[in-house]
Amino acid sequence: MENLTASLDAVYPLLAMLAAGMLIRRAGLVSDAGIKEMNGLIYKVFFPCLLYANVMDSDFSAGANWRLVTVATGLTLAAFLVLMVLIPRLERDQAKRGVLVQGIFRSNFLVFGISIVTSLYGTERLAPTVLLAAFTVPLMNVLSVVALETFRSGNPNARQILLSVLRNPILLGTLLAFAFRILHFDPLPSATRSIAKIATSFALIVIGASFRVNHVQRYRKQLFFGVLAKLVIFPAVAVTVSVLLGFRNELLIALMAVFGGPCATASYAMAQQMGGDGDLAALMVVFTSLLCVFTFFGWIFLLKSLGLA
Protein backbone atom coordinates (compact mmCIF):
# COMPACT_ATOMS: atom_id res chain seq x y z
CA MET A 1 0.00 0.00 0.00
CA GLU A 2 2.90 2.33 0.79
CA ASN A 3 4.35 1.76 -2.68
CA LEU A 4 1.03 2.53 -4.37
CA THR A 5 0.74 5.72 -2.32
CA ALA A 6 4.24 6.79 -3.40
CA SER A 7 3.33 6.26 -7.05
CA LEU A 8 0.07 8.17 -6.66
CA ASP A 9 1.81 11.03 -4.87
CA ALA A 10 4.26 11.39 -7.75
CA VAL A 11 1.70 11.17 -10.55
CA TYR A 12 -1.35 12.88 -9.02
CA PRO A 13 -0.12 16.47 -9.67
CA LEU A 14 0.47 15.55 -13.33
CA LEU A 15 -3.01 14.10 -13.69
CA ALA A 16 -4.60 17.07 -11.90
CA MET A 17 -2.97 19.54 -14.29
CA LEU A 18 -3.99 17.47 -17.33
CA ALA A 19 -7.57 17.35 -16.05
CA ALA A 20 -7.54 21.12 -15.47
CA GLY A 21 -6.48 21.64 -19.08
CA MET A 22 -9.28 19.39 -20.34
CA LEU A 23 -11.84 21.34 -18.32
CA ILE A 24 -10.46 24.67 -19.56
CA ARG A 25 -10.81 23.54 -23.17
CA ARG A 26 -14.28 22.10 -22.56
CA ALA A 27 -15.36 25.45 -21.09
CA GLY A 28 -14.22 27.18 -24.28
CA LEU A 29 -11.62 29.32 -22.52
CA VAL A 30 -8.88 28.59 -25.06
CA SER A 31 -8.82 28.05 -28.83
CA ASP A 32 -6.65 25.93 -31.12
CA ALA A 33 -4.72 29.06 -32.10
CA GLY A 34 -4.21 29.90 -28.44
CA ILE A 35 -2.89 26.40 -27.68
CA LYS A 36 -0.41 26.64 -30.53
CA GLU A 37 0.82 30.04 -29.33
CA MET A 38 1.17 28.79 -25.74
CA ASN A 39 3.17 25.81 -26.96
CA GLY A 40 5.57 28.18 -28.67
CA LEU A 41 5.95 30.07 -25.41
CA ILE A 42 6.57 26.86 -23.46
CA TYR A 43 9.13 25.66 -25.99
CA LYS A 44 11.03 28.94 -26.32
CA VAL A 45 10.80 30.40 -22.80
CA PHE A 46 9.40 28.19 -20.06
CA PHE A 47 11.34 24.96 -20.57
CA PRO A 48 14.66 26.68 -21.31
CA CYS A 49 14.25 28.45 -17.95
CA LEU A 50 13.37 25.15 -16.26
CA LEU A 51 16.50 23.41 -17.57
CA TYR A 52 18.63 26.46 -16.77
CA ALA A 53 17.41 26.48 -13.17
CA ASN A 54 17.83 22.70 -12.84
CA VAL A 55 21.48 22.79 -13.91
CA MET A 56 22.31 25.91 -11.90
CA ASP A 57 20.75 24.54 -8.70
CA SER A 58 22.13 20.99 -8.90
CA ASP A 59 24.83 20.08 -6.41
CA PHE A 60 27.32 18.03 -8.43
CA SER A 61 29.51 17.31 -5.41
CA ALA A 62 27.04 16.11 -2.76
CA GLY A 63 26.32 12.43 -3.18
CA ALA A 64 27.99 12.35 -6.59
CA ASN A 65 27.75 8.92 -8.20
CA TRP A 66 29.35 9.14 -11.63
CA ARG A 67 28.91 5.41 -12.25
CA LEU A 68 25.15 5.94 -11.96
CA VAL A 69 25.32 8.82 -14.47
CA THR A 70 27.45 6.77 -16.86
CA VAL A 71 25.09 3.79 -16.82
CA ALA A 72 22.00 5.98 -17.25
CA THR A 73 23.46 7.90 -20.18
CA GLY A 74 24.72 4.69 -21.78
CA LEU A 75 21.33 3.01 -21.52
CA THR A 76 19.63 6.16 -22.85
CA LEU A 77 21.89 6.23 -25.90
CA ALA A 78 21.34 2.50 -26.47
CA ALA A 79 17.55 2.89 -26.25
CA PHE A 80 17.66 5.83 -28.65
CA LEU A 81 19.71 3.94 -31.24
CA VAL A 82 17.49 0.85 -31.04
CA LEU A 83 14.38 2.98 -31.53
CA MET A 84 15.88 4.93 -34.44
CA VAL A 85 16.32 1.60 -36.24
CA LEU A 86 13.11 -0.09 -35.06
CA ILE A 87 10.45 2.63 -35.37
CA PRO A 88 10.88 3.26 -39.14
CA ARG A 89 10.21 -0.46 -39.68
CA LEU A 90 6.94 -0.23 -37.74
CA GLU A 91 5.60 3.22 -38.68
CA ARG A 92 5.34 4.72 -42.17
CA ASP A 93 4.33 8.26 -41.24
CA GLN A 94 7.41 10.48 -40.83
CA ALA A 95 5.62 12.84 -38.42
CA LYS A 96 4.79 9.96 -36.08
CA ARG A 97 8.23 8.34 -36.16
CA GLY A 98 10.10 11.03 -34.27
CA VAL A 99 7.25 11.37 -31.77
CA LEU A 100 7.31 7.64 -31.00
CA VAL A 101 11.09 7.60 -30.61
CA GLN A 102 11.19 10.48 -28.14
CA GLY A 103 7.99 9.36 -26.44
CA ILE A 104 9.48 5.96 -25.57
CA PHE A 105 13.03 6.80 -24.47
CA ARG A 106 12.38 10.24 -22.93
CA SER A 107 10.76 10.48 -19.50
CA ASN A 108 9.41 13.16 -17.19
CA PHE A 109 12.30 12.51 -14.84
CA LEU A 110 12.54 16.02 -13.39
CA VAL A 111 9.09 15.66 -11.83
CA PHE A 112 8.42 11.94 -11.57
CA GLY A 113 11.84 10.51 -10.70
CA ILE A 114 12.67 13.02 -8.00
CA SER A 115 9.16 12.70 -6.49
CA ILE A 116 9.33 8.90 -6.36
CA VAL A 117 12.78 8.75 -4.74
CA THR A 118 11.80 11.41 -2.22
CA SER A 119 8.60 9.55 -1.32
CA LEU A 120 10.41 6.23 -0.82
CA TYR A 121 13.74 7.28 0.71
CA GLY A 122 13.46 10.91 1.83
CA THR A 123 15.37 14.01 0.77
CA GLU A 124 18.55 12.90 2.57
CA ARG A 125 19.13 10.25 -0.14
CA LEU A 126 18.07 12.43 -3.07
CA ALA A 127 21.44 13.89 -4.16
CA PRO A 128 22.39 11.14 -6.68
CA THR A 129 18.96 11.46 -8.33
CA VAL A 130 19.30 15.22 -8.71
CA LEU A 131 22.76 14.74 -10.22
CA LEU A 132 21.31 12.15 -12.59
CA ALA A 133 18.60 14.58 -13.71
CA ALA A 134 21.20 17.27 -14.46
CA PHE A 135 22.81 15.01 -17.07
CA THR A 136 20.07 12.74 -18.42
CA VAL A 137 17.46 15.45 -19.04
CA PRO A 138 19.72 17.56 -21.31
CA LEU A 139 20.86 14.38 -23.10
CA MET A 140 17.26 13.35 -23.72
CA ASN A 141 16.52 16.82 -25.09
CA VAL A 142 19.42 16.64 -27.54
CA LEU A 143 18.46 13.15 -28.73
CA SER A 144 14.82 14.22 -29.10
CA VAL A 145 15.86 17.07 -31.37
CA VAL A 146 17.93 14.62 -33.42
CA ALA A 147 14.99 12.21 -33.74
CA LEU A 148 12.44 14.86 -34.69
CA GLU A 149 14.80 16.56 -37.14
CA THR A 150 15.79 13.25 -38.71
CA PHE A 151 12.17 12.38 -39.49
CA ARG A 152 11.02 15.92 -40.29
CA SER A 153 12.04 15.49 -43.94
CA GLY A 154 12.75 12.46 -46.04
CA ASN A 155 16.40 13.38 -46.61
CA PRO A 156 17.98 14.83 -43.45
CA ASN A 157 21.70 15.51 -43.32
CA ALA A 158 24.21 15.82 -40.51
CA ARG A 159 24.63 19.58 -40.95
CA GLN A 160 20.88 20.17 -40.82
CA ILE A 161 20.52 18.05 -37.69
CA LEU A 162 23.48 19.75 -35.98
CA LEU A 163 22.09 23.22 -36.69
CA SER A 164 18.69 22.20 -35.35
CA VAL A 165 20.28 20.86 -32.17
CA LEU A 166 22.34 24.03 -31.65
CA ARG A 167 19.30 26.25 -32.21
CA ASN A 168 17.05 24.34 -29.83
CA PRO A 169 15.94 26.76 -27.06
CA ILE A 170 15.84 24.05 -24.38
CA LEU A 171 19.38 22.96 -25.17
CA LEU A 172 20.56 26.57 -25.29
CA GLY A 173 19.15 27.14 -21.80
CA THR A 174 21.07 24.09 -20.57
CA LEU A 175 24.36 25.07 -22.22
CA LEU A 176 24.02 28.62 -20.88
CA ALA A 177 23.61 27.25 -17.36
CA PHE A 178 26.71 25.05 -17.62
CA ALA A 179 28.70 28.03 -18.95
CA PHE A 180 27.63 30.24 -16.04
CA ARG A 181 28.39 27.44 -13.55
CA ILE A 182 31.95 27.32 -14.86
CA LEU A 183 32.18 31.10 -14.43
CA HIS A 184 30.56 30.90 -10.95
CA PHE A 185 28.06 33.51 -12.02
CA ASP A 186 24.26 33.45 -12.13
CA PRO A 187 22.85 36.58 -13.82
CA LEU A 188 19.20 35.43 -13.74
CA PRO A 189 18.57 33.91 -10.32
CA SER A 190 15.10 35.19 -9.51
CA ALA A 191 13.59 35.48 -12.98
CA THR A 192 14.44 31.98 -14.16
CA ARG A 193 13.44 30.35 -10.87
CA SER A 194 10.02 32.01 -10.95
CA ILE A 195 9.35 30.86 -14.50
CA ALA A 196 10.80 27.39 -13.83
CA LYS A 197 8.38 26.83 -10.96
CA ILE A 198 5.35 27.07 -13.23
CA ALA A 199 6.83 25.58 -16.43
CA THR A 200 5.75 21.97 -15.93
CA SER A 201 2.29 22.82 -14.57
CA PHE A 202 1.60 25.24 -17.40
CA ALA A 203 2.76 22.72 -20.01
CA LEU A 204 0.57 19.97 -18.54
CA ILE A 205 -2.47 22.26 -18.61
CA VAL A 206 -1.81 23.01 -22.28
CA ILE A 207 -1.44 19.29 -23.04
CA GLY A 208 -4.73 18.61 -21.29
CA ALA A 209 -6.39 21.37 -23.31
CA SER A 210 -5.13 19.79 -26.55
CA PHE A 211 -6.47 16.32 -25.68
CA ARG A 212 -9.19 14.94 -27.95
CA VAL A 213 -11.10 11.74 -27.20
CA ASN A 214 -11.68 11.08 -30.90
CA HIS A 215 -7.91 11.05 -31.46
CA VAL A 216 -7.54 7.91 -29.34
CA GLN A 217 -9.17 5.69 -31.95
CA ARG A 218 -7.11 7.20 -34.76
CA TYR A 219 -3.82 6.55 -32.95
CA ARG A 220 -4.73 3.30 -31.21
CA LYS A 221 -1.94 1.21 -32.79
CA GLN A 222 0.79 3.77 -32.13
CA LEU A 223 -0.49 4.35 -28.61
CA PHE A 224 -0.60 0.65 -27.77
CA PHE A 225 2.97 0.05 -28.90
CA GLY A 226 4.30 3.35 -27.53
CA VAL A 227 2.78 2.94 -24.06
CA LEU A 228 3.74 -0.75 -23.83
CA ALA A 229 7.34 -0.02 -24.82
CA LYS A 230 7.55 3.04 -22.55
CA LEU A 231 6.10 1.55 -19.38
CA VAL A 232 6.91 -2.16 -19.64
CA ILE A 233 9.46 -3.29 -22.24
CA PHE A 234 12.20 -0.68 -21.92
CA PRO A 235 11.96 -0.41 -18.10
CA ALA A 236 12.26 -4.22 -17.89
CA VAL A 237 15.47 -4.16 -19.89
CA ALA A 238 16.88 -1.19 -17.96
CA VAL A 239 16.04 -2.69 -14.56
CA THR A 240 17.56 -6.06 -15.50
CA VAL A 241 20.81 -4.43 -16.66
CA SER A 242 20.90 -2.16 -13.59
CA VAL A 243 20.42 -5.05 -11.17
CA LEU A 244 23.14 -7.07 -12.89
CA LEU A 245 25.45 -4.06 -12.54
CA GLY A 246 24.82 -3.99 -8.79
CA PHE A 247 22.50 -1.02 -8.34
CA ARG A 248 20.07 -1.20 -5.43
CA ASN A 249 17.57 0.90 -3.44
CA GLU A 250 17.28 4.59 -4.42
CA LEU A 251 19.86 4.24 -7.21
CA LEU A 252 17.88 1.42 -8.81
CA ILE A 253 14.60 3.30 -8.43
CA ALA A 254 16.16 6.40 -9.99
CA LEU A 255 17.36 4.38 -12.99
CA MET A 256 13.95 2.78 -13.32
CA ALA A 257 12.28 6.20 -13.29
CA VAL A 258 14.54 7.36 -16.14
CA PHE A 259 13.08 4.66 -18.38
CA GLY A 260 9.75 3.74 -16.82
CA GLY A 261 8.31 7.13 -15.90
CA PRO A 262 5.68 8.93 -17.99
CA CYS A 263 6.58 10.73 -21.21
CA ALA A 264 8.34 14.06 -20.77
CA THR A 265 5.96 16.99 -20.65
CA ALA A 266 8.21 18.93 -23.03
CA SER A 267 7.85 16.26 -25.73
CA TYR A 268 4.49 17.69 -26.83
CA ALA A 269 5.66 21.26 -27.27
CA MET A 270 8.84 20.12 -28.99
CA ALA A 271 6.99 17.79 -31.37
CA GLN A 272 4.50 20.48 -32.35
CA GLN A 273 7.22 23.08 -32.92
CA MET A 274 9.46 20.72 -34.94
CA GLY A 275 6.98 19.22 -37.39
CA GLY A 276 6.10 16.10 -35.42
CA ASP A 277 2.61 14.77 -34.81
CA GLY A 278 1.55 16.90 -31.84
CA ASP A 279 -1.71 15.01 -31.29
CA LEU A 280 0.14 11.71 -30.85
CA ALA A 281 2.69 13.36 -28.56
CA ALA A 282 -0.10 14.74 -26.35
CA LEU A 283 -1.79 11.33 -26.16
CA MET A 284 1.50 9.68 -25.19
CA VAL A 285 1.91 12.12 -22.30
CA VAL A 286 -1.68 11.67 -21.11
CA PHE A 287 -1.80 7.87 -21.27
CA THR A 288 1.67 7.20 -19.86
CA SER A 289 0.98 9.64 -17.01
CA LEU A 290 -2.26 7.81 -16.21
CA LEU A 291 -1.04 4.23 -16.58
CA CYS A 292 2.38 4.63 -14.95
CA VAL A 293 0.59 4.80 -11.58
CA PHE A 294 -0.12 1.10 -11.98
CA THR A 295 3.03 0.00 -13.82
CA PHE A 296 5.39 1.82 -11.49
CA PHE A 297 3.54 0.40 -8.47
CA GLY A 298 4.11 -3.05 -10.00
CA TRP A 299 7.82 -2.38 -10.52
CA ILE A 300 8.30 -1.04 -6.99
CA PHE A 301 6.35 -3.94 -5.48
CA LEU A 302 8.40 -6.47 -7.46
CA LEU A 303 11.76 -4.92 -6.58
CA LYS A 304 10.88 -4.60 -2.89
CA SER A 305 9.61 -8.18 -2.80
CA LEU A 306 12.97 -9.31 -4.22
CA GLY A 307 14.86 -7.17 -1.67
CA LEU A 308 16.37 -4.95 -4.35
CA ALA A 309 14.75 -1.63 -3.41
N, C-alpha and C positions, 0 to 999 in steps of 0.2 A: 504493500500500500504506500509505503514511503517513497518507493521508486516511481510509482505512478504520479504521486503528488509532485515530485521533482520535475517530471516531464511536463505536467500540466502547468506548473509555475513558470516554466521556461517558455512554453508555447502560448499560453493564454493571452499575454499582451499582444502577440502577433495576430491571433484570431480576433481579438476585440477591435483592433485597428482595421482589419480587413472588413469586419462586419459594419463598422462605422462608415467606411467608404461605400459599401453596398447600399446602406440606408441613405446616405447623402445623394447618391445617384438616383435612387428610387424616388426621392423627394424632389427631384428635378433641380437641385441646387448647383449642378455642374454639367457642362455640355461636353461633347466629344472634343471640340476645339479647345476647351478649357483643360481637359485632361492631357491633351497633347502638349499644351504650353507648360503645364505643371511638370510634366515629365522632363521637358527640356531644362527647366529650372533645377530639378532634382539631379539630373545628370551633370549639369555644368556648374552648379553651386553647392548644393546640399551635400552630396556624397564626396566631392573633393574636400570639403571642410571636415567631414566625418573621418576620412582617412588621414588627413593632416593631423587632426587632434589625436587620433589613435596612435600614430607613430610618435608624435611629440610627447605624449603622456606615458608611453610604455617605459617600464624600467627594465633595461636590457641586462642589468647586472644582478638584480635580486632574483634568486631562484633560476638562474639561467641554465637551460638544459639544451645545449646545441645539438646533441644527438637526437632529441625529440624533433627539433626544427628540421634537421637533415632528413630524417625518415618521412616526416609529413610532406616536405617539399618534393622528395623523391617519389612518393606515392602519388602526389598530385600530378606531377609531370607524366608519370606512367599512365594514370587514368586518362589524362588529356590525350596522349598519343594513341591509346587504344580506341578512344571514342572518335578521334579524327579519322581513323581508318574504318571503324565499324559503322558509324552513323550514315555515311554516304551509301553504304551497301543496303541499308534498311529504309532510307528516306530519300525520295526523289526531289522534293521541293527544297531548293537552295535556302529559302528564307527560314525553313523549319530546322535545317541541319545545324546551323550555328546555335540556335536556341536550345536544341536538345543537348548538344555537346556541353554548353555552359550550364544548362539546367541540371545536368547529372553530376558533373565533377565539382561544381561551385556551390558552396553552402553559406548559409547565414550565420557564420561562425562568430562574428562580433557580438551578436545578440544571444544566439542559442547556446553556443559552446560555453561561453563565460557564465551564462545563467545556470546551466546544468552543473558545471563543476562547482560553482558557488553553493548551489542547493545541496549537493552531495557531500562536499568536503570542507566548505567554509572558505572565507576570503584568505585565511592564512596559508592555504595551499594553492592559491590562484596564480601566483607569479609565472610559472611555466606556461600556463594557458594564455596569459596576456602576451607573453613573448612570442608564442606560437602564432597568435593572431596578427602580430605586427609584421610577420614575414609571409604567412600563407595568404592573407587577404590581398595584399598587393600582387602576389604571384597569380592568384586566381583572376584578378582584374586584367592583368597583362594577357594571360592565356585566353580569357574571354574575348578580348579585343581581337586577338589573332584568329580565333574561331569564327567570329562574326564577320571579320573582314575577308577571311578566306572564302567564305560561302556567300558573300555579298554579290560577287560577280562570278561568272563562269571561268574567268582566266586571271586569278589574282597573281601578283608577283611579290617577291621579297621586299622590294623597295616600297611598294604600295602598303604592304602590311606594316613595315617598320614605321613609315610616316604616320599611319593611323594609330599605332601604339604610342608614338611620341606625342601625338596631338590629343590623346585621350585625357579629358579633364580630371578623371579620378586618379589616373596614374601621375599626372602632373602635380596634383595635390600631395601625393605620397612622396614623390621625388623631392618636392620643395621642403617637406618636413624633414627628410633625411639630411638634406643640405643644411638646413638651419640647426639641426641637432649637432652636426659636425662643427658648426660655427658657434655653438652654445648660445644661440640667439633665437628668441621667439617673438617676432614682430606683431603677431596677431593672436595674443592669448585669449582675450575675452570674446572677440567677435567670432572666431572659429568655434570656440567651445559652445557658445550660445546656439549657433546654427547646427552644430554636430548633435546637440541634445535632442533636436526635433527631427533630424534627417530621416531616421528609420521610421518613426511614427507617421510622418508626412507621406513618405513613399508608400507605406502599407495602406494608408487611406486612399491614395490615388490608385493603387492596384485593386483595392476593393471596389472602387468606383468604376473601374474598367471591366469588371467581371460581368460576363454574360452567360446565363444558364444555357442558352441555345448553342453556345460555342462548345460545350462539353461533348455533345454528340458528334460535332464536326471533327473534333480532335481526339476522339476516343482511343484510337490506336496509338497515336503518339503519346498521349497521356498515360496509357497503361504501361507501355514500355518505359517511358521516362520516369514515372513514379516508382515502378518496380526496381529499375536499375539504381535510382537515387537512394531509396530507403532500405533496400534489401541486398541486392547483388553486390554493389561496390562496397558498402559497409562491411559485408561478410568477408570479402577479400582483404580489406584494410585491417579489420580486427584480427583475422587469422595471422597475417604477416606481423602485425604489432605484437601479438602474444608470443609468437615464435622468436621475436627479437628481444623479448624480456620485459616489455612494458606492462605495468600494472597500475591499479587504482586510478588516481586522477589523471595520470599521463595517458593511460589507455582510454579513459572516457573522453579526454580531450581529442585524441586521435580519431576516435569513433565519431565525435561531433563534427570533425572536419569533413568526413565523408558521408555521414548518415543523418546530418541535420537537414532542415528544410532548405529549399532553393534560396539563394541570396536575393534579398529584396531589390538590390541594384540591378539584377539581371533583366528585369522588365524595362526599366528606363533605358538601359544600355541597348537592349534588343530593338526597342522602338526607334531610338536615335540612330542606329547603325544599319537599318534596313532589314532587320530580322522580323520574324513573325511575333509581334507584340502580344497578340491575343493568346498564343500558345505559351509565351513566357509568363503572362499573368496567371494562366491556369496552372502552370507548374508551381508557381509560388503558393497559390491558394491551396491546391491539393496536397502538396508535400507538407505545408504548414499544418494542415488539418490531420493528416494521417501519421505524421511523425510522432504525435502524442502516443500512439499505440505501438509503432515500430520501435521507437526509442525505449519505451517501457519494456518491451520484450528483450531488447539488447541488454539493458541494465539488469533486468531480472536474471537473464542467462549468465551474464558475467559474474554477478554477485553469487549466484548459486554454485558457480564453478570456483569461487574464491579468487577471482581475478580482479575484482573491482571493489 
